[in-house]
Amino acid sequence: MRFVRFQVDREEPRWGWIFEDRIGPIDGNIFGDYRRLPAEMPLESVTLLTPVQPTKIICIGRNYVDHAREHGVEVPEIPLIFLKPPSSLIGHRQAIVLPPQSKQVEHEAELGIVIGKKGRWITADQAGRFVFGYTVANDVTARDLQRKDGQWTRGKGFDTFCPVGPWVETQIDPYDLLITCRVNGDVRQMASTRDMVFSIPQLIAFISSVMTLEPGDLILTGTPAGVGKLEAGDKVQITIEGIGELINPVISEANS
């Protein structure tokens, strides 16, 4: 099933579900008890918002061998984790804003894991029970600032640096999905999730040994090779097989 957050005109945002090309509202808590109402609204009649509202966004660095190689760094022996602030989230078709502090903002296409229930010290064989679903994400990065600072908070944390969407897919096997990133129609990244260094169960087990995972929390699982610079006027399209396509325009801070 595909779950979304959406808005009609200036009404309050709502949770919903998608059937074919129509949306139905949801009453209740999608991580607990809820009721699906009829899917009667055309998809094009609503604005899709970020399909998650996480307490935290946990990201994985260098989880694809070829991506580590393109930056001339070693693949880590254990998962390399860092955080992006929830304020960096934007949804489908919202604009990535290039900050004036950076001259080298890049895209990073990634599979996102949405956590479905609270957990700590989750074992790898239990991990699937804590997953609500999967989404498409872009770990936008100010590469020059990341390198300059030596730690990644500033380079990864600007507003609009975490596009996610367009929805969360709950019924999919995530272990061999094709990830493709196009900028202005040109393919920049293409790889399968089977190429991850650390698997999804390993990531959930490792992260939950450090911090409690809460319902709605988002894990970005790393990006394949092919990351590249974004310019104002670009259009980024990230597709993950079986989930959907996340589209975001790129603008400069002056035009935001």
Order of alpha helices (4+ residues) and beta strands (2+ residues): beta-beta-beta-beta-beta-beta-beta-alpha-beta-beta-beta-beta-beta-beta-beta-alpha-alpha-beta-beta-beta-alpha-beta-beta-beta
